[in-house]
Amino acid sequence: MPMSVFFSGFPSFPNIEVLNRTIEGFIKIGVVGASKVAVEETYDCLKKGKFSVEKLDDALRKVCRGGAYWGTTAGAYVGMEYGMERIRGTRDWRQMAQLLFYSLVSLLSLMT
């Protein structure tokens, strides 16, 4: 995952690039996962026409859980990919990392 301008002001750890990339991947994809669940829950509320405090509380829990699941998967993927590139000194491990990522994503979809 390339470093972005969005996180240029984000506090980083000097000389620990793998940790910086892992945290950045966690935050980026975690926000995407939380947004996905938020849209699904909003659609569900609008479709049923029922709004309550309990429904809002349940939706907030699902949003946080979705963000954590997706963020953890992305953080693990980015950290492993960068770590393997540093260890091996080459980028050909990317295909194996993508296979691992897709298997983790399929596991996440089964969990939710």
C-alpha positions in Angstrom: 0.0 0.0 0.0 1.6 3.2 -1.1 2.1 6.0 1.5 -0.4 8.7 1.0 -0.5 12.5 1.3 -3.6 12.1 3.6 -1.4 10.6 6.3 1.6 12.9 5.8 0.9 14.7 9.1 0.2 11.4 10.9 2.6 10.8 13.8 5.1 8.1 12.8 7.6 6.0 14.5 11.2 6.7 13.3 13.1 3.7 11.9 10.1 1.4 12.2 8.7 1.5 8.7 6.8 -1.8 9.0 4.9 -0.5 12.0 4.1 2.8 10.2 2.8 0.9 7.1 0.8 -1.5 9.3 -0.9 1.3 11.2 -1.6 3.2 8.0 -3.2 0.2 6.4 -5.3 -0.5 9.5 -6.6 3.0 9.6 -7.3 3.3 5.8 -9.1 0.0 5.3 -10.7 0.2 8.8 -12.5 3.4 7.7 -13.6 1.8 4.5 -15.0 -1.3 6.4 -16.8 0.9 8.9 -18.3 3.0 6.1 -19.5 -0.1 4.4 -21.3 -1.4 7.5 -22.7 2.1 8.2 -24.2 2.3 4.7 -25.7 -1.2 5.1 -27.2 -0.4 8.5 -28.6 2.9 7.2 -30.2 1.1 4.3 -31.7 -1.5 6.6 -33.2 1.2 8.9 -34.7 3.1 6.0 -36.0 -0.1 4.4 -37.8 -1.2 7.7 -38.7 2.3 8.7 -37.9 1.7 12.3 -35.6 4.0 14.3 -34.8 3.4 17.9 -32.0 3.9 20.4 -31.4 0.1 20.5 -31.2 -0.1 16.7 -28.7 2.8 16.7 -26.6 1.2 19.5 -26.6 -2.1 17.5 -25.6 -0.3 14.3 -22.8 1.5 16.1 -21.4 -1.8 17.4 -21.6 -3.3 14.0 -19.8 -0.4 12.5 -17.0 -0.6 15.0 -16.7 -4.3 14.6 -16.6 -4.1 10.8 -13.9 -1.4 10.9 -11.8 -3.5 13.3 -12.1 -6.7 11.3 -11.2 -5.0 8.0 -8.5 -2.9 9.5 -6.9 -5.8 11.2 -6.9 -7.8 8.0 -5.4 -4.9 6.0 -2.8 -4.2 8.7 -1.7 -7.8 8.8 -1.5 -7.9 5.0 0.5 -4.7 4.6 2.8 -5.5 7.5 3.5 -9.0 6.2 4.0 -7.8 2.6 6.4 -5.1 3.7 8.2 -7.4 6.1 8.7 -10.1 3.5 10.0 -7.6 1.0 12.5 -6.4 3.5 13.6 -9.9 4.5 13.8 -11.3 1.0 14.9 -8.1 -0.7 12.5 -8.7 -3.6 8.9 -8.0 -4.4 7.9 -11.4 -5.9 6.1 -12.4 -2.7 3.3 -10.1 -3.6 1.2 -12.9 -5.4 1.4 -15.0 -2.3 0.4 -12.1 0.0 -2.6 -11.3 -2.3 -3.7 -14.9 -2.0 -3.4 -14.7 1.8 -5.3 -11.4 1.8 -8.2 -12.8 -0.2 -8.4 -15.8 2.1 -8.5 -13.5 5.1 -11.2 -11.4 3.4 -13.3 -14.5 2.8 -12.9 -15.5 6.4 -14.1 -12.1 7.5 -17.1 -12.3 5.3 -18.0 -15.6 7.0 -17.6 -14.0 10.4 -20.0 -11.1 9.7 
